[in-house]
Amino acid sequence: MQISIVPKEHIDRVWPEINAYAEKCAKYTYGRYTAEDMRKGVIYNPAQQLWIAFDERGIVGFWITEIYDYPQKRVLMLHFVGGKDFHSWRVVGFPILVRFCKDHGCQVMESYGRPGWKKFWEAEGYKARFVFYELPVEN
């Protein structure tokens, strides 16, 4: 299993292989993002990165990360994760993300997501700091 950051100029070349994974992720944004929004974000936002996990079968997963500067802290935000056989590539990929985070002066990696991610993040040492709630309000 290999993990690689995708240079901006190659994103459109690999995107067809991860588009279905991105569409599945988009469902859990509840209308905030589409797969196309994700693609444009990693192409046009210089702070975002597209990572792929691949082996002899091809691309089996992806991450979208972003280096984000709060007023007092730089973080690596993990926006999206998608693919198949996640546990087979997270073991290789997660330490690479940690190294990238440190190499770019980030003090924290952060993420948000559905409740099912709790076990994974806790196993990696994350602490739940808050829960995101939403109240839809119709006009």
A tleap script that builds the chain and sets N, CA, C and O, in Angstrom:
source leaprc.protein.ff14SB
mol = sequence {
  NMET GLN ILE SER ILE VAL PRO LYS GLU HIE
  ILE ASP ARG VAL TRP PRO GLU ILE ASN ALA
  TYR ALA GLU LYS CYS ALA LYS TYR THR TYR
  GLY ARG TYR THR ALA GLU ASP MET ARG LYS
  GLY VAL ILE TYR ASN PRO ALA GLN GLN LEU
  TRP ILE ALA PHE ASP GLU ARG GLY ILE VAL
  GLY PHE TRP ILE THR GLU ILE TYR ASP TYR
  PRO GLN LYS ARG VAL LEU MET LEU HIE PHE
  VAL GLY GLY LYS ASP PHE HIE SER TRP ARG
  VAL VAL GLY PHE PRO ILE LEU VAL ARG PHE
  CYS LYS ASP HIE GLY CYS GLN VAL MET GLU
  SER TYR GLY ARG PRO GLY TRP LYS LYS PHE
  TRP GLU ALA GLU GLY TYR LYS ALA ARG PHE
  VAL PHE TYR GLU LEU PRO VAL GLU CASN
}
set mol.1.N position { 0.855 -1.182 0.000 }
set mol.1.CA position { 0.000 0.000 0.000 }
set mol.1.C position { 0.892 1.233 0.000 }
set mol.1.O position { 1.864 1.310 0.751 }
set mol.2.N position { 0.554 2.187 -0.843 }
set mol.2.CA position { 1.304 3.435 -0.901 }
set mol.2.C position { 0.364 4.616 -0.714 }
set mol.2.O position { -0.814 4.554 -1.068 }
set mol.3.N position { 0.897 5.679 -0.159 }
set mol.3.CA position { 0.158 6.917 0.078 }
set mol.3.C position { 0.916 8.025 -0.630 }
set mol.3.O position { 2.141 8.102 -0.539 }
set mol.4.N position { 0.193 8.880 -1.333 }
set mol.4.CA position { 0.849 9.975 -2.039 }
set mol.4.C position { -0.045 11.205 -2.044 }
set mol.4.O position { -1.265 11.110 -2.170 }
set mol.5.N position { 0.590 12.356 -1.904 }
set mol.5.CA position { -0.113 13.609 -2.135 }
set mol.5.C position { -0.169 13.788 -3.654 }
set mol.5.O position { 0.788 13.458 -4.355 }
set mol.6.N position { -1.268 14.300 -4.151 }
set mol.6.CA position { -1.437 14.469 -5.598 }
set mol.6.C position { -1.138 15.922 -5.956 }
set mol.6.O position { -1.801 16.826 -5.449 }
set mol.7.N position { -0.153 16.161 -6.820 }
set mol.7.CA position { 0.105 17.535 -7.258 }
set mol.7.C position { -1.148 18.136 -7.901 }
set mol.7.O position { -1.905 17.437 -8.574 }
set mol.8.N position { -1.354 19.416 -7.690 }
set mol.8.CA position { -2.553 20.098 -8.199 }
set mol.8.C position { -2.781 19.821 -9.686 }
set mol.8.O position { -3.918 19.623 -10.114 }
set mol.9.N position { -1.700 19.808 -10.472 }
set mol.9.CA position { -1.850 19.637 -11.925 }
set mol.9.C position { -2.274 18.223 -12.317 }
set mol.9.O position { -2.593 17.986 -13.482 }
set mol.10.N position { -2.286 17.268 -11.365 }
set mol.10.CA position { -2.692 15.892 -11.675 }
set mol.10.C position { -4.029 15.497 -11.053 }
set mol.10.O position { -4.488 14.369 -11.233 }
set mol.11.N position { -4.648 16.408 -10.332 }
set mol.11.CA position { -5.906 16.068 -9.649 }
set mol.11.C position { -6.984 15.643 -10.636 }
set mol.11.O position { -7.669 14.647 -10.401 }
set mol.12.N position { -7.149 16.373 -11.735 }
set mol.12.CA position { -8.187 15.991 -12.697 }
set mol.12.C position { -7.922 14.625 -13.322 }
set mol.12.O position { -8.857 13.952 -13.756 }
set mol.13.N position { -6.677 14.216 -13.370 }
set mol.13.CA position { -6.351 12.910 -13.933 }
set mol.13.C position { -6.759 11.763 -12.998 }
set mol.13.O position { -7.207 10.716 -13.465 }
set mol.14.N position { -6.607 11.955 -11.688 }
set mol.14.CA position { -6.956 10.891 -10.746 }
set mol.14.C position { -8.391 10.988 -10.227 }
set mol.14.O position { -8.927 10.014 -9.698 }
set mol.15.N position { -9.011 12.156 -10.376 }
set mol.15.CA position { -10.337 12.350 -9.787 }
set mol.15.C position { -11.370 11.317 -10.243 }
set mol.15.O position { -12.158 10.871 -9.410 }
set mol.16.N position { -11.411 10.913 -11.509 }
set mol.16.CA position { -12.420 9.906 -11.888 }
set mol.16.C position { -12.332 8.615 -11.063 }
set mol.16.O position { -13.338 7.931 -10.878 }
set mol.17.N position { -11.149 8.286 -10.574 }
set mol.17.CA position { -10.988 7.073 -9.770 }
set mol.17.C position { -11.482 7.242 -8.337 }
set mol.17.O position { -11.740 6.248 -7.657 }
set mol.18.N position { -11.618 8.475 -7.868 }
set mol.18.CA position { -12.097 8.684 -6.497 }
set mol.18.C position { -13.448 9.382 -6.445 }
set mol.18.O position { -13.996 9.579 -5.361 }
set mol.19.N position { -13.986 9.753 -7.578 }
set mol.19.CA position { -15.236 10.497 -7.594 }
set mol.19.C position { -16.365 9.776 -6.840 }
set mol.19.O position { -17.111 10.410 -6.094 }
set mol.20.N position { -16.492 8.471 -7.028 }
set mol.20.CA position { -17.558 7.737 -6.328 }
set mol.20.C position { -17.351 7.790 -4.812 }
set mol.20.O position { -18.315 7.908 -4.056 }
set mol.21.N position { -16.100 7.703 -4.372 }
set mol.21.CA position { -15.817 7.826 -2.936 }
set mol.21.C position { -16.187 9.223 -2.442 }
set mol.21.O position { -16.756 9.375 -1.361 }
set mol.22.N position { -15.863 10.239 -3.236 }
set mol.22.CA position { -16.170 11.622 -2.862 }
set mol.22.C position { -17.679 11.848 -2.811 }
set mol.22.O position { -18.175 12.554 -1.932 }
set mol.23.N position { -18.403 11.254 -3.746 }
set mol.23.CA position { -19.866 11.402 -3.734 }
set mol.23.C position { -20.463 10.790 -2.474 }
set mol.23.O position { -21.403 11.338 -1.899 }
set mol.24.N position { -19.923 9.664 -2.049 }
set mol.24.CA position { -20.405 9.048 -0.811 }
set mol.24.C position { -20.125 9.963 0.384 }
set mol.24.O position { -20.977 10.121 1.259 }
set mol.25.N position { -18.935 10.563 0.420 }
set mol.25.CA position { -18.608 11.516 1.491 }
set mol.25.C position { -19.567 12.706 1.475 }
set mol.25.O position { -20.013 13.166 2.526 }
set mol.26.N position { -19.877 13.197 0.281 }
set mol.26.CA position { -20.738 14.374 0.140 }
set mol.26.C position { -22.110 14.152 0.773 }
set mol.26.O position { -22.711 15.095 1.287 }
set mol.27.N position { -22.607 12.927 0.741 }
set mol.27.CA position { -23.911 12.633 1.358 }
set mol.27.C position { -23.924 13.008 2.834 }
set mol.27.O position { -24.945 13.445 3.366 }
set mol.28.N position { -22.771 12.832 3.493 }
set mol.28.CA position { -22.689 13.107 4.927 }
set mol.28.C position { -22.402 14.565 5.249 }
set mol.28.O position { -22.213 14.914 6.415 }
set mol.29.N position { -22.366 15.422 4.231 }
set mol.29.CA position { -22.237 16.860 4.493 }
set mol.29.C position { -23.603 17.528 4.532 }
set mol.29.O position { -23.715 18.714 4.841 }
set mol.30.N position { -24.646 16.757 4.215 }
set mol.30.CA position { -26.028 17.239 4.281 }
set mol.30.C position { -26.227 18.533 3.498 }
set mol.30.O position { -26.776 19.515 3.997 }
set mol.31.N position { -25.758 18.495 2.249 }
set mol.31.CA position { -25.971 19.619 1.347 }
set mol.31.C position { -24.907 20.695 1.386 }
set mol.31.O position { -25.022 21.688 0.667 }
set mol.32.N position { -23.876 20.534 2.197 }
set mol.32.CA position { -22.819 21.543 2.279 }
set mol.32.C position { -21.823 21.424 1.133 }
set mol.32.O position { -21.303 22.436 0.663 }
set mol.33.N position { -21.548 20.205 0.676 }
set mol.33.CA position { -20.571 19.957 -0.383 }
set mol.33.C position { -21.103 18.925 -1.361 }
set mol.33.O position { -21.903 18.058 -1.010 }
set mol.34.N position { -20.639 19.041 -2.595 }
set mol.34.CA position { -20.788 17.982 -3.582 }
set mol.34.C position { -19.376 17.452 -3.871 }
set mol.34.O position { -18.383 18.046 -3.452 }
set mol.35.N position { -19.304 16.352 -4.574 }
set mol.35.CA position { -17.993 15.845 -4.983 }
set mol.35.C position { -17.276 16.880 -5.842 }
set mol.35.O position { -16.059 17.040 -5.742 }
set mol.36.N position { -18.024 17.574 -6.679 }
set mol.36.CA position { -17.422 18.605 -7.535 }
set mol.36.C position { -16.863 19.761 -6.700 }
set mol.36.O position { -15.818 20.316 -7.041 }
set mol.37.N position { -17.539 20.126 -5.621 }
set mol.37.CA position { -17.015 21.164 -4.720 }
set mol.37.C position { -15.683 20.720 -4.120 }
set mol.37.O position { -14.753 21.517 -4.001 }
set mol.38.N position { -15.596 19.438 -3.743 }
set mol.38.CA position { -14.347 18.909 -3.184 }
set mol.38.C position { -13.229 18.991 -4.222 }
set mol.38.O position { -12.116 19.417 -3.911 }
set mol.39.N position { -13.526 18.585 -5.441 }
set mol.39.CA position { -12.526 18.608 -6.516 }
set mol.39.C position { -12.019 20.027 -6.737 }
set mol.39.O position { -10.811 20.257 -6.796 }
set mol.40.N position { -12.934 20.970 -6.860 }
set mol.40.CA position { -12.531 22.362 -7.065 }
set mol.40.C position { -11.731 22.901 -5.884 }
set mol.40.O position { -10.780 23.661 -6.067 }
set mol.41.N position { -12.115 22.507 -4.678 }
set mol.41.CA position { -11.399 22.968 -3.490 }
set mol.41.C position { -9.942 22.561 -3.503 }
set mol.41.O position { -9.060 23.381 -3.245 }
set mol.42.N position { -9.681 21.285 -3.807 }
set mol.42.CA position { -8.283 20.846 -3.782 }
set mol.42.C position { -7.489 21.382 -4.960 }
set mol.42.O position { -6.262 21.459 -4.893 }
set mol.43.N position { -8.167 21.753 -6.036 }
set mol.43.CA position { -7.450 22.346 -7.175 }
set mol.43.C position { -7.155 23.825 -6.930 }
set mol.43.O position { -6.034 24.281 -7.157 }
set mol.44.N position { -8.149 24.569 -6.473 }
set mol.44.CA position { -8.021 26.025 -6.416 }
set mol.44.C position { -7.640 26.603 -5.064 }
set mol.44.O position { -7.200 27.750 -4.998 }
set mol.45.N position { -7.793 25.855 -3.998 }
set mol.45.CA position { -7.402 26.360 -2.678 }
set mol.45.C position { -5.973 25.899 -2.407 }
set mol.45.O position { -5.743 24.707 -2.206 }
set mol.46.N position { -5.014 26.814 -2.396 }
set mol.46.CA position { -3.616 26.401 -2.212 }
set mol.46.C position { -3.346 25.747 -0.857 }
set mol.46.O position { -2.328 25.074 -0.698 }
set mol.47.N position { -4.227 25.929 0.115 }
set mol.47.CA position { -4.020 25.342 1.440 }
set mol.47.C position { -4.522 23.905 1.536 }
set mol.47.O position { -4.256 23.219 2.523 }
set mol.48.N position { -5.254 23.442 0.506 }
set mol.48.CA position { -5.801 22.084 0.540 }
set mol.48.C position { -4.920 21.095 -0.212 }
set mol.48.O position { -4.217 21.448 -1.159 }
set mol.49.N position { -4.983 19.837 0.244 }
set mol.49.CA position { -4.210 18.769 -0.362 }
set mol.49.C position { -5.116 17.560 -0.619 }
set mol.49.O position { -6.011 17.260 0.171 }
set mol.50.N position { -4.869 16.881 -1.725 }
set mol.50.CA position { -5.519 15.605 -2.014 }
set mol.50.C position { -4.477 14.513 -1.838 }
set mol.50.O position { -3.393 14.580 -2.416 }
set mol.51.N position { -4.805 13.525 -1.050 }
set mol.51.CA position { -3.948 12.367 -0.797 }
set mol.51.C position { -4.655 11.139 -1.343 }
set mol.51.O position { -5.879 11.039 -1.253 }
set mol.52.N position { -3.908 10.207 -1.906 }
set mol.52.CA position { -4.504 8.957 -2.364 }
set mol.52.C position { -3.758 7.779 -1.750 }
set mol.52.O position { -2.557 7.841 -1.486 }
set mol.53.N position { -4.503 6.717 -1.535 }
set mol.53.CA position { -3.948 5.424 -1.125 }
set mol.53.C position { -4.142 4.499 -2.312 }
set mol.53.O position { -5.238 4.417 -2.867 }
set mol.54.N position { -3.080 3.800 -2.704 }
set mol.54.CA position { -3.193 2.929 -3.871 }
set mol.54.C position { -2.300 1.707 -3.739 }
set mol.54.O position { -1.317 1.704 -2.998 }
set mol.55.N position { -2.666 0.686 -4.468 }
set mol.55.CA position { -1.861 -0.531 -4.558 }
set mol.55.C position { -2.048 -1.098 -5.956 }
set mol.55.O position { -2.449 -0.376 -6.869 }
set mol.56.N position { -1.764 -2.372 -6.130 }
set mol.56.CA position { -1.874 -2.965 -7.462 }
set mol.56.C position { -3.302 -2.947 -8.014 }
set mol.56.O position { -3.496 -3.082 -9.222 }
set mol.57.N position { -4.291 -2.782 -7.152 }
set mol.57.CA position { -5.691 -2.693 -7.599 }
set mol.57.C position { -6.032 -1.315 -8.142 }
set mol.57.O position { -7.035 -1.156 -8.837 }
set mol.58.N position { -5.213 -0.320 -7.837 }
set mol.58.CA position { -5.492 1.064 -8.197 }
set mol.58.C position { -5.701 1.896 -6.945 }
set mol.58.O position { -5.218 1.543 -5.869 }
set mol.59.N position { -6.420 2.998 -7.084 }
set mol.59.CA position { -6.681 3.884 -5.943 }
set mol.59.C position { -7.787 3.270 -5.090 }
set mol.59.O position { -8.873 2.964 -5.582 }
set mol.60.N position { -7.492 3.097 -3.810 }
set mol.60.CA position { -8.462 2.488 -2.903 }
set mol.60.C position { -9.016 3.482 -1.879 }
set mol.60.O position { -9.942 3.158 -1.135 }
set mol.61.N position { -8.451 4.686 -1.844 }
set mol.61.CA position { -8.961 5.664 -0.898 }
set mol.61.C position { -8.321 7.024 -1.061 }
set mol.61.O position { -7.345 7.193 -1.792 }
set mol.62.N position { -8.896 7.993 -0.361 }
set mol.62.CA position { -8.376 9.360 -0.422 }
set mol.62.C position { -8.641 10.097 0.876 }
set mol.62.O position { -9.520 9.735 1.658 }
set mol.63.N position { -7.854 11.141 1.080 }
set mol.63.CA position { -8.047 12.138 2.129 }
set mol.63.C position { -7.997 13.502 1.468 }
set mol.63.O position { -7.275 13.706 0.493 }
set mol.64.N position { -8.762 14.425 2.001 }
set mol.64.CA position { -8.584 15.837 1.654 }
set mol.64.C position { -8.254 16.550 2.959 }
set mol.64.O position { -9.010 16.495 3.929 }
set mol.65.N position { -7.109 17.219 2.957 }
set mol.65.CA position { -6.663 17.945 4.137 }
set mol.65.C position { -6.504 19.421 3.794 }
set mol.65.O position { -6.483 19.808 2.625 }
set mol.66.N position { -6.393 20.229 4.833 }
set mol.66.CA position { -6.165 21.663 4.642 }
set mol.66.C position { -5.345 22.195 5.797 }
set mol.66.O position { -5.646 21.933 6.961 }
set mol.67.N position { -4.319 22.935 5.471 }
set mol.67.CA position { -3.569 23.649 6.496 }
set mol.67.C position { -4.353 24.923 6.777 }
set mol.67.O position { -4.605 25.722 5.875 }
set mol.68.N position { -4.732 25.103 8.031 }
set mol.68.CA position { -5.588 26.223 8.406 }
set mol.68.C position { -4.944 26.962 9.567 }
set mol.68.O position { -4.517 26.355 10.549 }
set mol.69.N position { -4.881 28.272 9.440 }
set mol.69.CA position { -4.310 29.104 10.490 }
set mol.69.C position { -5.407 29.813 11.273 }
set mol.69.O position { -6.051 30.737 10.776 }
set mol.70.N position { -5.606 29.358 12.516 }
set mol.70.CA position { -6.428 30.112 13.461 }
set mol.70.C position { -5.565 31.276 13.938 }
set mol.70.O position { -4.360 31.281 13.687 }
set mol.71.N position { -6.141 32.252 14.611 }
set mol.71.CA position { -5.305 33.360 15.082 }
set mol.71.C position { -4.141 32.914 15.981 }
set mol.71.O position { -3.080 33.540 15.968 }
set mol.72.N position { -4.328 31.857 16.746 }
set mol.72.CA position { -3.293 31.452 17.697 }
set mol.72.C position { -2.719 30.064 17.438 }
set mol.72.O position { -1.876 29.603 18.207 }
set mol.73.N position { -3.152 29.388 16.380 }
set mol.73.CA position { -2.703 28.014 16.197 }
set mol.73.C position { -2.832 27.611 14.735 }
set mol.73.O position { -3.807 27.959 14.070 }
set mol.74.N position { -1.848 26.879 14.243 }
set mol.74.CA position { -1.903 26.296 12.886 }
set mol.74.C position { -2.306 24.830 13.029 }
set mol.74.O position { -1.763 24.101 13.859 }
set mol.75.N position { -3.272 24.412 12.202 }
set mol.75.CA position { -3.767 23.040 12.273 }
set mol.75.C position { -3.775 22.400 10.889 }
set mol.75.O position { -3.793 23.086 9.868 }
set mol.76.N position { -3.762 21.081 10.881 }
set mol.76.CA position { -4.046 20.325 9.673 }
set mol.76.C position { -5.440 19.755 9.866 }
set mol.76.O position { -5.667 18.894 10.716 }
set mol.77.N position { -6.369 20.254 9.061 }
set mol.77.CA position { -7.748 19.830 9.150 }
set mol.77.C position { -7.988 18.690 8.162 }
set mol.77.O position { -7.682 18.815 6.976 }
set mol.78.N position { -8.532 17.586 8.653 }
set mol.78.CA position { -8.902 16.473 7.794 }
set mol.78.C position { -10.364 16.654 7.426 }
set mol.78.O position { -11.259 16.397 8.232 }
set mol.79.N position { -10.596 17.101 6.193 }
set mol.79.CA position { -11.958 17.390 5.758 }
set mol.79.C position { -12.726 16.135 5.353 }
set mol.79.O position { -13.840 15.904 5.825 }
set mol.80.N position { -12.130 15.327 4.480 }
set mol.80.CA position { -12.846 14.184 3.916 }
set mol.80.C position { -11.942 12.971 3.855 }
set mol.80.O position { -10.741 13.082 3.606 }
set mol.81.N position { -12.534 11.818 4.086 }
set mol.81.CA position { -11.863 10.527 3.951 }
set mol.81.C position { -12.850 9.600 3.262 }
set mol.81.O position { -14.005 9.500 3.676 }
set mol.82.N position { -12.404 8.924 2.215 }
set mol.82.CA position { -13.288 7.990 1.537 }
set mol.82.C position { -12.515 6.895 0.860 }
set mol.82.O position { -11.329 7.038 0.565 }
set mol.83.N position { -13.195 5.804 0.618 }
set mol.83.CA position { -12.563 4.704 -0.088 }
set mol.83.C position { -13.093 3.371 0.379 }
set mol.83.O position { -14.161 3.280 0.985 }
set mol.84.N position { -12.324 2.333 0.085 }
set mol.84.CA position { -12.682 0.982 0.518 }
set mol.84.C position { -11.520 0.403 1.309 }
set mol.84.O position { -10.379 0.847 1.173 }
set mol.85.N position { -11.818 -0.587 2.132 }
set mol.85.CA position { -10.790 -1.229 2.959 }
set mol.85.C position { -9.970 -0.198 3.743 }
set mol.85.O position { -8.743 -0.276 3.792 }
set mol.86.N position { -10.654 0.753 4.347 }
set mol.86.CA position { -9.995 1.861 5.035 }
set mol.86.C position { -8.914 1.391 6.003 }
set mol.86.O position { -7.830 1.971 6.058 }
set mol.87.N position { -9.207 0.352 6.759 }
set mol.87.CA position { -8.246 -0.084 7.773 }
set mol.87.C position { -6.949 -0.599 7.155 }
set mol.87.O position { -5.913 -0.614 7.820 }
set mol.88.N position { -6.993 -1.016 5.903 }
set mol.88.CA position { -5.766 -1.504 5.265 }
set mol.88.C position { -4.832 -0.368 4.862 }
set mol.88.O position { -3.625 -0.582 4.755 }
set mol.89.N position { -5.353 0.820 4.638 }
set mol.89.CA position { -4.474 1.920 4.233 }
set mol.89.C position { -4.324 3.002 5.278 }
set mol.89.O position { -3.408 3.818 5.178 }
set mol.90.N position { -5.174 3.041 6.262 }
set mol.90.CA position { -5.011 4.053 7.315 }
set mol.90.C position { -3.765 3.788 8.136 }
set mol.90.O position { -3.121 4.728 8.601 }
set mol.91.N position { -3.411 2.519 8.324 }
set mol.91.CA position { -2.240 2.166 9.108 }
set mol.91.C position { -0.975 2.751 8.475 }
set mol.91.O position { -0.071 3.204 9.178 }
set mol.92.N position { -0.923 2.737 7.150 }
set mol.92.CA position { 0.217 3.305 6.435 }
set mol.92.C position { 0.072 4.827 6.325 }
set mol.92.O position { 1.043 5.563 6.505 }
set mol.93.N position { -1.131 5.286 6.033 }
set mol.93.CA position { -1.351 6.697 5.736 }
set mol.93.C position { -1.364 7.639 6.911 }
set mol.93.O position { -0.896 8.772 6.795 }
set mol.94.N position { -1.887 7.206 8.037 }
set mol.94.CA position { -2.034 8.132 9.154 }
set mol.94.C position { -0.691 8.668 9.645 }
set mol.94.O position { -0.584 9.871 9.886 }
set mol.95.N position { 0.333 7.840 9.804 }
set mol.95.CA position { 1.638 8.390 10.211 }
set mol.95.C position { 2.210 9.385 9.187 }
set mol.95.O position { 2.937 10.307 9.557 }
set mol.96.N position { 1.889 9.200 7.928 }
set mol.96.CA position { 2.347 10.146 6.899 }
set mol.96.C position { 1.659 11.491 7.091 }
set mol.96.O position { 2.292 12.538 6.948 }
set mol.97.N position { 0.374 11.472 7.413 }
set mol.97.CA position { -0.338 12.730 7.682 }
set mol.97.C position { 0.226 13.419 8.924 }
set mol.97.O position { 0.375 14.640 8.947 }
set mol.98.N position { 0.535 12.641 9.943 }
set mol.98.CA position { 1.124 13.214 11.160 }
set mol.98.C position { 2.453 13.890 10.825 }
set mol.98.O position { 2.715 15.001 11.285 }
set mol.99.N position { 3.288 13.232 10.033 }
set mol.99.CA position { 4.585 13.808 9.639 }
set mol.99.C position { 4.386 15.091 8.824 }
set mol.99.O position { 5.077 16.084 9.051 }
set mol.100.N position { 3.442 15.070 7.876 }
set mol.100.CA position { 3.126 16.242 7.066 }
set mol.100.C position { 2.694 17.397 7.971 }
set mol.100.O position { 3.113 18.539 7.783 }
set mol.101.N position { 1.861 17.085 8.939 }
set mol.101.CA position { 1.379 18.076 9.900 }
set mol.101.C position { 2.562 18.732 10.614 }
set mol.101.O position { 2.658 19.958 10.669 }
set mol.102.N position { 3.439 17.928 11.147 }
set mol.102.CA position { 4.605 18.445 11.872 }
set mol.102.C position { 5.529 19.230 10.941 }
set mol.102.O position { 6.019 20.301 11.299 }
set mol.103.N position { 5.763 18.687 9.743 }
set mol.103.CA position { 6.668 19.336 8.786 }
set mol.103.C position { 6.176 20.715 8.349 }
set mol.103.O position { 6.975 21.552 7.929 }
set mol.104.N position { 4.881 20.955 8.445 }
set mol.104.CA position { 4.306 22.231 8.020 }
set mol.104.C position { 3.947 23.137 9.200 }
set mol.104.O position { 3.182 24.089 9.048 }
set mol.105.N position { 4.496 22.838 10.360 }
set mol.105.CA position { 4.335 23.714 11.510 }
set mol.105.C position { 2.966 23.669 12.149 }
set mol.105.O position { 2.603 24.573 12.902 }
set mol.106.N position { 2.202 22.632 11.862 }
set mol.106.CA position { 0.879 22.499 12.483 }
set mol.106.C position { 1.046 21.934 13.888 }
set mol.106.O position { 1.836 21.017 14.116 }
set mol.107.N position { 0.298 22.489 14.812 }
set mol.107.CA position { 0.364 22.050 16.195 }
set mol.107.C position { -0.671 20.984 16.505 }
set mol.107.O position { -0.565 20.278 17.507 }
set mol.108.N position { -1.674 20.871 15.641 }
set mol.108.CA position { -2.813 19.993 15.893 }
set mol.108.C position { -3.323 19.459 14.563 }
set mol.108.O position { -3.264 20.144 13.542 }
set mol.109.N position { -3.824 18.230 14.585 }
set mol.109.CA position { -4.653 17.737 13.488 }
set mol.109.C position { -6.072 17.728 14.030 }
set mol.109.O position { -6.316 17.314 15.163 }
set mol.110.N position { -6.996 18.185 13.212 }
set mol.110.CA position { -8.379 18.186 13.669 }
set mol.110.C position { -9.278 17.645 12.574 }
set mol.110.O position { -8.935 17.648 11.392 }
set mol.111.N position { -10.434 17.183 13.006 }
set mol.111.CA position { -11.399 16.637 12.071 }
set mol.111.C position { -12.787 16.745 12.678 }
set mol.111.O position { -12.948 17.052 13.859 }
set mol.112.N position { -13.751 16.494 11.872 }
set mol.112.CA position { -15.138 16.450 12.308 }
set mol.112.C position { -15.799 15.391 11.453 }
set mol.112.O position { -15.306 15.070 10.371 }
set mol.113.N position { -16.899 14.850 11.917 }
set mol.113.CA position { -17.539 13.809 11.130 }
set mol.113.C position { -18.673 13.154 11.877 }
set mol.113.O position { -19.043 13.548 12.983 }
set mol.114.N position { -19.209 12.146 11.234 }
set mol.114.CA position { -20.330 11.430 11.834 }
set mol.114.C position { -19.846 10.639 13.046 }
set mol.114.O position { -18.651 10.373 13.176 }
set mol.115.N position { -20.776 10.258 13.942 }
set mol.115.CA position { -20.390 9.580 15.186 }
set mol.115.C position { -19.584 8.297 14.994 }
set mol.115.O position { -18.807 7.930 15.875 }
set mol.116.N position { -19.747 7.614 13.878 }
set mol.116.CA position { -19.023 6.376 13.637 }
set mol.116.C position { -17.507 6.534 13.608 }
set mol.116.O position { -16.780 5.555 13.776 }
set mol.117.N position { -17.021 7.763 13.397 }
set mol.117.CA position { -15.575 8.000 13.371 }
set mol.117.C position { -14.955 8.055 14.767 }
set mol.117.O position { -13.732 8.020 14.899 }
set mol.118.N position { -15.770 8.140 15.791 }
set mol.118.CA position { -15.252 8.330 17.148 }
set mol.118.C position { -14.215 7.270 17.528 }
set mol.118.O position { -13.151 7.610 18.047 }
set mol.119.N position { -14.511 5.992 17.277 }
set mol.119.CA position { -13.572 4.927 17.664 }
set mol.119.C position { -12.225 5.083 16.964 }
set mol.119.O position { -11.177 4.914 17.587 }
set mol.120.N position { -12.250 5.404 15.678 }
set mol.120.CA position { -10.998 5.571 14.945 }
set mol.120.C position { -10.173 6.700 15.535 }
set mol.120.O position { -8.996 6.518 15.843 }
set mol.121.N position { -10.790 7.870 15.693 }
set mol.121.CA position { -10.026 9.027 16.151 }
set mol.121.C position { -9.507 8.822 17.570 }
set mol.121.O position { -8.375 9.195 17.876 }
set mol.122.N position { -10.321 8.236 18.432 }
set mol.122.CA position { -9.853 7.980 19.798 }
set mol.122.C position { -8.682 7.008 19.800 }
set mol.122.O position { -7.752 7.171 20.590 }
set mol.123.N position { -8.709 5.990 18.922 }
set mol.123.CA position { -7.604 5.026 18.842 }
set mol.123.C position { -6.308 5.700 18.409 }
set mol.123.O position { -5.220 5.226 18.737 }
set mol.124.N position { -6.421 6.798 17.676 }
set mol.124.CA position { -5.239 7.535 17.226 }
set mol.124.C position { -4.804 8.594 18.226 }
set mol.124.O position { -3.803 9.277 18.008 }
set mol.125.N position { -5.552 8.739 19.329 }
set mol.125.CA position { -5.161 9.681 20.363 }
set mol.125.C position { -5.921 10.998 20.370 }
set mol.125.O position { -5.621 11.886 21.167 }
set mol.126.N position { -6.910 11.129 19.480 }
set mol.126.CA position { -7.709 12.351 19.463 }
set mol.126.C position { -8.561 12.427 20.709 }
set mol.126.O position { -8.929 11.408 21.294 }
set mol.127.N position { -8.872 13.650 21.107 }
set mol.127.CA position { -9.813 13.900 22.184 }
set mol.127.C position { -11.005 14.646 21.603 }
set mol.127.O position { -10.833 15.583 20.824 }
set mol.128.N position { -12.196 14.241 21.974 }
set mol.128.CA position { -13.398 14.953 21.548 }
set mol.128.C position { -13.469 16.258 22.341 }
set mol.128.O position { -13.539 16.242 23.570 }
set mol.129.N position { -13.449 17.370 21.640 }
set mol.129.CA position { -13.486 18.669 22.307 }
set mol.129.C position { -14.881 19.286 22.306 }
set mol.129.O position { -15.251 20.010 23.231 }
set mol.130.N position { -15.644 18.994 21.269 }
set mol.130.CA position { -17.014 19.490 21.198 }
set mol.130.C position { -17.766 18.666 20.173 }
set mol.130.O position { -17.165 17.928 19.393 }
set mol.131.N position { -19.069 18.795 20.178 }
set mol.131.CA position { -19.935 18.117 19.223 }
set mol.131.C position { -20.608 19.195 18.393 }
set mol.131.O position { -21.015 20.229 18.923 }
set mol.132.N position { -20.722 18.962 17.121 }
set mol.132.CA position { -21.371 19.901 16.217 }
set mol.132.C position { -22.856 19.545 16.127 }
set mol.132.O position { -23.202 18.415 15.785 }
set mol.133.N position { -23.722 20.491 16.427 }
set mol.133.CA position { -25.155 20.297 16.311 }
set mol.133.C position { -25.702 21.262 15.285 }
set mol.133.O position { -25.104 22.303 15.015 }
set mol.134.N position { -26.842 20.913 14.712 }
set mol.134.CA position { -27.422 21.740 13.667 }
set mol.134.C position { -28.928 21.770 13.826 }
set mol.134.O position { -29.552 20.740 14.085 }
set mol.135.N position { -29.505 22.929 13.673 }
set mol.135.CA position { -30.946 23.088 13.663 }
set mol.135.C position { -31.341 23.686 12.319 }
set mol.135.O position { -31.157 24.883 12.102 }
set mol.136.N position { -31.880 22.874 11.414 }
set mol.136.CA position { -32.329 23.432 10.137 }
set mol.136.C position { -33.497 24.403 10.362 }
set mol.136.O position { -34.432 24.107 11.106 }
set mol.137.N position { -33.425 25.536 9.719 }
set mol.137.CA position { -34.466 26.543 9.826 }
set mol.137.C position { -34.933 26.870 8.418 }
set mol.137.O position { -34.160 27.389 7.612 }
set mol.138.N position { -36.142 26.585 8.127 }
set mol.138.CA position { -36.705 26.845 6.797 }
set mol.138.C position { -37.171 28.297 6.708 }
set mol.138.O position { -37.681 28.857 7.679 }
set mol.139.N position { -36.991 28.895 5.538 }
set mol.139.CA position { -37.473 30.274 5.309 }
set mol.139.C position { -38.949 30.281 5.018 }
set mol.139.O position { -39.530 31.345 4.801 }
savepdb mol mol.pdb
quit
